[in-house]
Amino acid sequence: MEAKVLKVDLTKNKIEEEIIPEKDYRRYLGGSALASFYLLKELEPGTAPLSPDNILVFASNVLSGVSVPGITRYTVASKSPLTGGFGEAEAGGWWGPELKKAGYVAIVIYGKADELQYLWIQDNKVELKSARHLKGKTTGELEKIIRKEFNDKNIKIAQTGPAGEKMVRYACVLNNAKHANGRSGMGAVMGSKNLRAIAVRGTGEIFVDNEEKIKEIRKWYHSNWKDINYNFFEYGTPGAVENLNESGILPTRNFQLGTFEFASDISGSEMNKSLLKEREGCYACPIRCKRVVESSGKYRVDPYYGGPEYETIGSLGSNCGVGDLEAISKGNELCNKYGLDTISTGVAISFAMECYERGILSRQDTDGLELNFGNGEAMVEMIRKIALREGIGDILAEGVFRAAEEFGSEAKDYAMHIKGQEIPMHDPRGKTGVGLGYGISPTGADHIETPHDPSFSDEGWVMDIAATLGIYETLDPLDLSSQKVRLFSYLQKVYNLYNTIGVCNFSAWPQGLLSPDKLVELTRAVTGWNISLWELIKAGEKANTMARCFNIREGFEKEDDMLPARLFEPLKDGPLKGQDIDRDRFIEAIKEYYKMEGWDENGVPLREKLEELELEWVDI
Amino acid sequence: MEAKVLKVDLTKNKIEEEIIPEKDYRRYLGGSALASFYLLKELEPGTAPLSPDNILVFASNVLSGVSVPGITRYTVASKSPLTGGFGEAEAGGWWGPELKKAGYVAIVIYGKADELQYLWIQDNKVELKSARHLKGKTTGELEKIIRKEFNDKNIKIAQTGPAGEKMVRYACVLNNAKHANGRSGMGAVMGSKNLRAIAVRGTGEIFVDNEEKIKEIRKWYHSNWKDINYNFFEYGTPGAVENLNESGILPTRNFQLGTFEFASDISGSEMNKSLLKEREGCYACPIRCKRVVESSGKYRVDPYYGGPEYETIGSLGSNCGVGDLEAISKGNELCNKYGLDTISTGVAISFAMECYERGILSRQDTDGLELNFGNGEAMVEMIRKIALREGIGDILAEGVFRAAEEFGSEAKDYAMHIKGQEIPMHDPRGKTGVGLGYGISPTGADHIETPHDPSFSDEGWVMDIAATLGIYETLDPLDLSSQKVRLFSYLQKVYNLYNTIGVCNFSAWPQGLLSPDKLVELTRAVTGWNISLWELIKAGEKANTMARCFNIREGFEKEDDMLPARLFEPLKDGPLKGQDIDRDRFIEAIKEYYKMEGWDENGVPLREKLEELELEWVDI
């Protein structure tokens, strides 16, 4: 069971196929690990992220395309223009499976096209085509045009948008204009290469070793998801808004607070009552957790772009002080239309709002906008300005880390980023493991690189997974003992596995729809390999270690594994008022983590650890 | 699912029960890990091994007693009088399951009885009884007497023999007078405590969570073992003699050679033709790999004591240059009768033979015996002298390390031991992973602490297990690369797991009778815990780490993880003639292993590794 990879050189207009031998396919599996493999092998350290020399990898995986729910995610990875380090982002949807059906597990993009282009893959027919006519088009427009060109509405398109063309540093990649490879600025890299989209039509069969077993797993999933995960169909990720608010860790007004007075107005249940038009899902998945919202009111929200996830409601909503779900939905529409990561976008705006309220920015600086917390119209307008790099939007398009340099030294205190990437919508003061994850994540603050911690609001699923790994005593969300470090270390491997074999966290989490056991069964049934949980978890560890090595090559140091000062201050409100993270203990915990991983005291993986993971070829 | 432990203080004549809470039972599981738990918690570092202050642990495990083949082994552990470090030895047979049926998972023995005693356990009735009438009796005699006393031939007896009473440093513990906890001198510790035997009659039910699943596994095993492992029934471990001879690594004449000219005369097939009377097995096992031999010829071999295993044939046979299977069988009978470890006994005799041939020992020193290699009669007589500490036997009873001190400095070159324990019958020059194992094993040279390496003669089963763990490229037996270190490190965890949950290597090895998958199924079915392969392998790692910590507390250093000089010299004969182990590379490989394990450069586990394994309470 070997795999094919497309290698596309935009500078030379050259397309080649590379075969991954079965042994390497089993070693790297896809997604995060496979993408890291190419980045470590082929990218020269020190390369400027937005230069033609950067490499951009689209990596599906060994499972994707098989008709089982929860395994559709694929990775886009590159050197990140936000962090200057390892960048990756995962997305579900339909594109990953389509690529597999076309016969490829991954695409590696090199160089830069002279003019805007897109890549067209029709099974084994692959060509670069001019995208001159697509320049500046919204993501939705682009999809319609390409599908019309080929008269095939089943074409799946991964693209960056106008924001990517403008190299907004947190431009994202989207498929079906709503499933985002959100973080790390992968859309900016795509834009820097003059590659607007990759359109795929795949009609091939997906190889499966044991069709009977696959049928059995699929049937089991379809029979059981309603009992296990109905809430997720009912409310989607927005269901988390009220839970996090009640726990006191819903980021509010640029992380100044942990509760939001309008939380119920922007909640999942409110969405169901007001804007929800329908529910959509990913390839092969019955849960349909994705929201589709519509409004013909003040903001005219276009359902083509889906609806806001929890992270988007947090970043454009509570974190900007905006309690208007319609404004948030419009903001979501614009982010998807222009190709912006909603998290970084929201945090960039909330940062500007805080600067405005503190007098660091004047109304002149904001091009006349009253950029107060809670101003939904200003929030929506700012998204447009960022995407098109207009006025202050041009500065915020650089991300809060660089914008703060522009705004002056006081502003730096309000720039909520780690390693240059804006912080997602989980305040770590109420779940310390998330704090470790934010600090350690190779991509900077990133909830997809960060396993969930046992939290006050979860339903025990974190500890369900942990118990399979031998951690069966529930740890307090506020605990930052060495046992929390251990829990984090184990779960992180599992999360990195998900990012490698494309498992949807929402399928894997709740009471075991895709439990560790099921993942072993599934991987065996698909591949025929006698793969075990041990090997799978080690693959997750491998992915994380490769990303770490990438950053070390780029000069990252242990000091980069740090939270912004604000998160060490006590929470100011809500049930966790007064709760902080002890900075000394945090630093010590990070060091403990290094040692647990087989890294040295500076966070550099030992040669022996690399050998254990068969990464002896990695040069750090 | 909690467990009960008997705590028996011989000094105070006090017997207590201790409950292990379910969480700790799951953490330590039994065997090696559970015994280490007690030794680390309760034994003062620096205690003299043969003093009343030493502690002796008999530890069955969470699986034992369930009517499934291959899970009967139990551990005897203590501070070893051979090495002064961690001592443990496993035995199959019938005693472990019987203890479980009596309601106990383990027994911890403290102090020293005034006079020889034995412990009598009849379900929950436990008492210390005088063994005055058993003093000096052979193991067989003792069994008959006790069974007659209670008129119950189903009583299972673990005992040391006359050699244990005399504190021969490598006296063993035996059950049914033929299943030996052979290594580490556990019988000497038992003798030092004036405890001759532990007789058990258990009639209780063994708790099982999922009886249906257990039935299914049992049925599967019974239906499949013949296809998978018939050779083992047919030839038992003696089947290995010819394989190892053909590979050139059958220890011969005190490890001077790797082939033996009379190998076929002492082989498994020869045994079948000549001395084999019947085949016997362990509790619940259909394979019956144990040999029972009989002879009314020159040596009159009593079938009560079973027959020689491969290790015994190597140590008393080829390694003493003895090509007479009847003499070897007699030697085996005597070792079992007196309670001597056959490996250490054979190596002690071969050591004396080499000293004799080299003129270090005179005929006067040997009490008139012509102690040449190949003298079967002298070998047999030496066993008796060692067991009863007669003449030169009294010196050899101390083990080769101490005997060499007696015999003078030249003799030290011929003392084939590691950490004070004699080397088993696998020459590591033809399988380097075994060399690593010998060096690293916490008990000194020990084939039960040492995973098999891919060898020239195996049938791929080592790589079968390795492949489950993600190592699926077969490594050469002579390879000592970092990938061999990794293979060793992974397999060692598996072996330590076997020593912890009582898995018989011969059931686990060949093509998966008790494959890693089956072990997970089985452990889940027995316990009802959602335990995974990850947790099981981590339990193996935990056991090994605890033993390492024990040794560190006792002052062991990295220099102790070393092979004797002879094993670094080129092999002198056979297909591997000229093959050596490169000493520098070996030392480097050991260091690589330390780092892979999360130990420091001196082989001391990092605090963070202890935390990961929930061993933060261990004080090193």
Chai-1 contact restraints between the chains, C-beta under 6 A:
chainA,res_idxA,chainB,res_idxB,connection_type,confidence,min_distance_angstrom,max_distance_angstrom,comment,restraint_id
A,A467,B,N530,contact,1.0,0.0,6.0,A-B,restraint_1
A,T468,B,N530,contact,1.0,0.0,6.0,A-B,restraint_2
A,T468,B,S532,contact,1.0,0.0,6.0,A-B,restraint_3
A,L469,B,W534,contact,1.0,0.0,6.0,A-B,restraint_4
A,G470,B,E535,contact,1.0,0.0,6.0,A-B,restraint_5
A,G470,B,K538,contact,1.0,0.0,6.0,A-B,restraint_6
A,S482,B,E611,contact,1.0,0.0,6.0,A-B,restraint_7
A,R486,B,E612,contact,1.0,0.0,6.0,A-B,restraint_8
A,N530,B,A467,contact,1.0,0.0,6.0,A-B,restraint_9
A,N530,B,T468,contact,1.0,0.0,6.0,A-B,restraint_10
A,S532,B,T468,contact,1.0,0.0,6.0,A-B,restraint_11
A,S532,B,L533,contact,1.0,0.0,6.0,A-B,restraint_12
A,L533,B,S532,contact,1.0,0.0,6.0,A-B,restraint_13
A,L533,B,L533,contact,1.0,0.0,6.0,A-B,restraint_14
A,L533,B,W534,contact,1.0,0.0,6.0,A-B,restraint_15
A,W534,B,L469,contact,1.0,0.0,6.0,A-B,restraint_16
A,W534,B,L533,contact,1.0,0.0,6.0,A-B,restraint_17
A,W534,B,W534,contact,1.0,0.0,6.0,A-B,restraint_18
A,W534,B,I537,contact,1.0,0.0,6.0,A-B,restraint_19
A,E535,B,G470,contact,1.0,0.0,6.0,A-B,restraint_20
A,I537,B,W534,contact,1.0,0.0,6.0,A-B,restraint_21
A,K538,B,G470,contact,1.0,0.0,6.0,A-B,restraint_22
A,E592,B,E608,contact,1.0,0.0,6.0,A-B,restraint_23
A,K595,B,L606,contact,1.0,0.0,6.0,A-B,restraint_24
A,K595,B,E608,contact,1.0,0.0,6.0,A-B,restraint_25
A,M596,B,E608,contact,1.0,0.0,6.0,A-B,restraint_26
A,M596,B,E612,contact,1.0,0.0,6.0,A-B,restraint_27
A,G598,B,G598,contact,1.0,0.0,6.0,A-B,restraint_28
A,L606,B,K595,contact,1.0,0.0,6.0,A-B,restraint_29
A,E608,B,E592,contact,1.0,0.0,6.0,A-B,restraint_30
A,E608,B,K595,contact,1.0,0.0,6.0,A-B,restraint_31
A,E608,B,M596,contact,1.0,0.0,6.0,A-B,restraint_32
A,E611,B,S482,contact,1.0,0.0,6.0,A-B,restraint_33
A,E612,B,R486,contact,1.0,0.0,6.0,A-B,restraint_34
A,E612,B,M596,contact,1.0,0.0,6.0,A-B,restraint_35
